[in-house]
Amino acid sequence: MDLSNARWRKSTRSGASGGNCVEVADNLPGVVGVRDSKNPNGPALTFAPSAWRAFVAQVADRT
């Protein structure tokens, strides 16, 4: 998967977790990228947008 044009962003709440953050890129068609913010050149996971929305909805329901 080519993520070279991904625009990565961190949560606005990421400063409170002591550096344990992920970055998300949702600007690419048909894919959402997720990576470790401490290792931006490392591997990234990719998800279908519908799977990412379902994950975010589940997390939001638990907070």
Chimera marker file (.cmm) of the C-alpha trace (Angstrom):
<marker_set name="trace">
<marker id="1" x="0.000" y="0.000" z="0.000" r="1" g="1" b="0" radius="0.5"/>
<marker id="2" x="1.454" y="3.372" z="-1.021" r="1" g="1" b="0" radius="0.5"/>
<marker id="3" x="1.028" y="5.837" z="1.842" r="1" g="1" b="0" radius="0.5"/>
<marker id="4" x="3.527" y="8.395" z="0.520" r="1" g="1" b="0" radius="0.5"/>
<marker id="5" x="0.784" y="11.030" z="0.038" r="1" g="1" b="0" radius="0.5"/>
<marker id="6" x="-0.781" y="10.418" z="3.446" r="1" g="1" b="0" radius="0.5"/>
<marker id="7" x="-1.393" y="13.441" z="5.656" r="1" g="1" b="0" radius="0.5"/>
<marker id="8" x="-0.847" y="12.146" z="9.178" r="1" g="1" b="0" radius="0.5"/>
<marker id="9" x="-2.492" y="13.693" z="12.223" r="1" g="1" b="0" radius="0.5"/>
<marker id="10" x="-2.522" y="13.019" z="15.948" r="1" g="1" b="0" radius="0.5"/>
<marker id="11" x="-5.433" y="13.294" z="18.321" r="1" g="1" b="0" radius="0.5"/>
<marker id="12" x="-5.746" y="16.594" z="20.127" r="1" g="1" b="0" radius="0.5"/>
<marker id="13" x="-5.685" y="14.493" z="23.324" r="1" g="1" b="0" radius="0.5"/>
<marker id="14" x="-2.383" y="12.828" z="22.489" r="1" g="1" b="0" radius="0.5"/>
<marker id="15" x="-0.312" y="15.054" z="24.796" r="1" g="1" b="0" radius="0.5"/>
<marker id="16" x="-1.924" y="13.567" z="27.902" r="1" g="1" b="0" radius="0.5"/>
<marker id="17" x="-0.821" y="9.990" z="27.277" r="1" g="1" b="0" radius="0.5"/>
<marker id="18" x="2.919" y="10.369" z="27.811" r="1" g="1" b="0" radius="0.5"/>
<marker id="19" x="3.908" y="9.787" z="24.200" r="1" g="1" b="0" radius="0.5"/>
<marker id="20" x="1.848" y="6.660" z="23.539" r="1" g="1" b="0" radius="0.5"/>
<marker id="21" x="0.147" y="8.041" z="20.463" r="1" g="1" b="0" radius="0.5"/>
<marker id="22" x="-0.968" y="6.916" z="17.076" r="1" g="1" b="0" radius="0.5"/>
<marker id="23" x="-1.330" y="8.998" z="13.948" r="1" g="1" b="0" radius="0.5"/>
<marker id="24" x="-4.130" y="8.544" z="11.444" r="1" g="1" b="0" radius="0.5"/>
<marker id="25" x="-4.209" y="9.398" z="7.754" r="1" g="1" b="0" radius="0.5"/>
<marker id="26" x="-7.709" y="9.473" z="6.301" r="1" g="1" b="0" radius="0.5"/>
<marker id="27" x="-7.082" y="11.585" z="3.198" r="1" g="1" b="0" radius="0.5"/>
<marker id="28" x="-6.438" y="8.687" z="0.819" r="1" g="1" b="0" radius="0.5"/>
<marker id="29" x="-9.259" y="7.120" z="-1.192" r="1" g="1" b="0" radius="0.5"/>
<marker id="30" x="-10.366" y="3.726" z="0.066" r="1" g="1" b="0" radius="0.5"/>
<marker id="31" x="-7.917" y="3.389" z="2.946" r="1" g="1" b="0" radius="0.5"/>
<marker id="32" x="-7.196" y="4.721" z="6.435" r="1" g="1" b="0" radius="0.5"/>
<marker id="33" x="-3.604" y="4.480" z="7.637" r="1" g="1" b="0" radius="0.5"/>
<marker id="34" x="-2.583" y="4.169" z="11.289" r="1" g="1" b="0" radius="0.5"/>
<marker id="35" x="0.987" y="4.377" z="12.605" r="1" g="1" b="0" radius="0.5"/>
<marker id="36" x="2.977" y="4.848" z="15.806" r="1" g="1" b="0" radius="0.5"/>
<marker id="37" x="3.777" y="8.547" z="16.208" r="1" g="1" b="0" radius="0.5"/>
<marker id="38" x="7.137" y="7.693" z="17.818" r="1" g="1" b="0" radius="0.5"/>
<marker id="39" x="8.195" y="5.729" z="14.716" r="1" g="1" b="0" radius="0.5"/>
<marker id="40" x="6.878" y="7.620" z="11.674" r="1" g="1" b="0" radius="0.5"/>
<marker id="41" x="9.162" y="5.702" z="9.302" r="1" g="1" b="0" radius="0.5"/>
<marker id="42" x="8.090" y="2.353" z="10.699" r="1" g="1" b="0" radius="0.5"/>
<marker id="43" x="5.218" y="0.160" z="9.546" r="1" g="1" b="0" radius="0.5"/>
<marker id="44" x="1.649" y="1.375" z="9.244" r="1" g="1" b="0" radius="0.5"/>
<marker id="45" x="-1.590" y="-0.540" z="9.467" r="1" g="1" b="0" radius="0.5"/>
<marker id="46" x="-4.278" y="0.048" z="6.872" r="1" g="1" b="0" radius="0.5"/>
<marker id="47" x="-8.020" y="-0.318" z="7.230" r="1" g="1" b="0" radius="0.5"/>
<marker id="48" x="-11.033" y="0.046" z="5.014" r="1" g="1" b="0" radius="0.5"/>
<marker id="49" x="-12.816" y="3.298" z="5.912" r="1" g="1" b="0" radius="0.5"/>
<marker id="50" x="-15.895" y="1.384" z="7.066" r="1" g="1" b="0" radius="0.5"/>
<marker id="51" x="-13.792" y="-0.777" z="9.412" r="1" g="1" b="0" radius="0.5"/>
<marker id="52" x="-12.094" y="2.318" z="10.838" r="1" g="1" b="0" radius="0.5"/>
<marker id="53" x="-15.449" y="4.035" z="11.439" r="1" g="1" b="0" radius="0.5"/>
<marker id="54" x="-16.711" y="0.921" z="13.237" r="1" g="1" b="0" radius="0.5"/>
<marker id="55" x="-13.593" y="0.814" z="15.426" r="1" g="1" b="0" radius="0.5"/>
<marker id="56" x="-13.846" y="4.504" z="16.331" r="1" g="1" b="0" radius="0.5"/>
<marker id="57" x="-17.551" y="4.099" z="17.138" r="1" g="1" b="0" radius="0.5"/>
<marker id="58" x="-16.802" y="1.169" z="19.477" r="1" g="1" b="0" radius="0.5"/>
<marker id="59" x="-14.065" y="3.114" z="21.257" r="1" g="1" b="0" radius="0.5"/>
<marker id="60" x="-16.315" y="6.148" z="21.631" r="1" g="1" b="0" radius="0.5"/>
<marker id="61" x="-19.062" y="3.975" z="23.143" r="1" g="1" b="0" radius="0.5"/>
<marker id="62" x="-16.650" y="2.790" z="25.859" r="1" g="1" b="0" radius="0.5"/>
<marker id="63" x="-15.498" y="6.221" z="27.032" r="1" g="1" b="0" radius="0.5"/>
<link id1="1" id2="2" r="1" g="1" b="0" radius="0.2"/>
<link id1="2" id2="3" r="1" g="1" b="0" radius="0.2"/>
<link id1="3" id2="4" r="1" g="1" b="0" radius="0.2"/>
<link id1="4" id2="5" r="1" g="1" b="0" radius="0.2"/>
<link id1="5" id2="6" r="1" g="1" b="0" radius="0.2"/>
<link id1="6" id2="7" r="1" g="1" b="0" radius="0.2"/>
<link id1="7" id2="8" r="1" g="1" b="0" radius="0.2"/>
<link id1="8" id2="9" r="1" g="1" b="0" radius="0.2"/>
<link id1="9" id2="10" r="1" g="1" b="0" radius="0.2"/>
<link id1="10" id2="11" r="1" g="1" b="0" radius="0.2"/>
<link id1="11" id2="12" r="1" g="1" b="0" radius="0.2"/>
<link id1="12" id2="13" r="1" g="1" b="0" radius="0.2"/>
<link id1="13" id2="14" r="1" g="1" b="0" radius="0.2"/>
<link id1="14" id2="15" r="1" g="1" b="0" radius="0.2"/>
<link id1="15" id2="16" r="1" g="1" b="0" radius="0.2"/>
<link id1="16" id2="17" r="1" g="1" b="0" radius="0.2"/>
<link id1="17" id2="18" r="1" g="1" b="0" radius="0.2"/>
<link id1="18" id2="19" r="1" g="1" b="0" radius="0.2"/>
<link id1="19" id2="20" r="1" g="1" b="0" radius="0.2"/>
<link id1="20" id2="21" r="1" g="1" b="0" radius="0.2"/>
<link id1="21" id2="22" r="1" g="1" b="0" radius="0.2"/>
<link id1="22" id2="23" r="1" g="1" b="0" radius="0.2"/>
<link id1="23" id2="24" r="1" g="1" b="0" radius="0.2"/>
<link id1="24" id2="25" r="1" g="1" b="0" radius="0.2"/>
<link id1="25" id2="26" r="1" g="1" b="0" radius="0.2"/>
<link id1="26" id2="27" r="1" g="1" b="0" radius="0.2"/>
<link id1="27" id2="28" r="1" g="1" b="0" radius="0.2"/>
<link id1="28" id2="29" r="1" g="1" b="0" radius="0.2"/>
<link id1="29" id2="30" r="1" g="1" b="0" radius="0.2"/>
<link id1="30" id2="31" r="1" g="1" b="0" radius="0.2"/>
<link id1="31" id2="32" r="1" g="1" b="0" radius="0.2"/>
<link id1="32" id2="33" r="1" g="1" b="0" radius="0.2"/>
<link id1="33" id2="34" r="1" g="1" b="0" radius="0.2"/>
<link id1="34" id2="35" r="1" g="1" b="0" radius="0.2"/>
<link id1="35" id2="36" r="1" g="1" b="0" radius="0.2"/>
<link id1="36" id2="37" r="1" g="1" b="0" radius="0.2"/>
<link id1="37" id2="38" r="1" g="1" b="0" radius="0.2"/>
<link id1="38" id2="39" r="1" g="1" b="0" radius="0.2"/>
<link id1="39" id2="40" r="1" g="1" b="0" radius="0.2"/>
<link id1="40" id2="41" r="1" g="1" b="0" radius="0.2"/>
<link id1="41" id2="42" r="1" g="1" b="0" radius="0.2"/>
<link id1="42" id2="43" r="1" g="1" b="0" radius="0.2"/>
<link id1="43" id2="44" r="1" g="1" b="0" radius="0.2"/>
<link id1="44" id2="45" r="1" g="1" b="0" radius="0.2"/>
<link id1="45" id2="46" r="1" g="1" b="0" radius="0.2"/>
<link id1="46" id2="47" r="1" g="1" b="0" radius="0.2"/>
<link id1="47" id2="48" r="1" g="1" b="0" radius="0.2"/>
<link id1="48" id2="49" r="1" g="1" b="0" radius="0.2"/>
<link id1="49" id2="50" r="1" g="1" b="0" radius="0.2"/>
<link id1="50" id2="51" r="1" g="1" b="0" radius="0.2"/>
<link id1="51" id2="52" r="1" g="1" b="0" radius="0.2"/>
<link id1="52" id2="53" r="1" g="1" b="0" radius="0.2"/>
<link id1="53" id2="54" r="1" g="1" b="0" radius="0.2"/>
<link id1="54" id2="55" r="1" g="1" b="0" radius="0.2"/>
<link id1="55" id2="56" r="1" g="1" b="0" radius="0.2"/>
<link id1="56" id2="57" r="1" g="1" b="0" radius="0.2"/>
<link id1="57" id2="58" r="1" g="1" b="0" radius="0.2"/>
<link id1="58" id2="59" r="1" g="1" b="0" radius="0.2"/>
<link id1="59" id2="60" r="1" g="1" b="0" radius="0.2"/>
<link id1="60" id2="61" r="1" g="1" b="0" radius="0.2"/>
<link id1="61" id2="62" r="1" g="1" b="0" radius="0.2"/>
<link id1="62" id2="63" r="1" g="1" b="0" radius="0.2"/>
</marker_set>
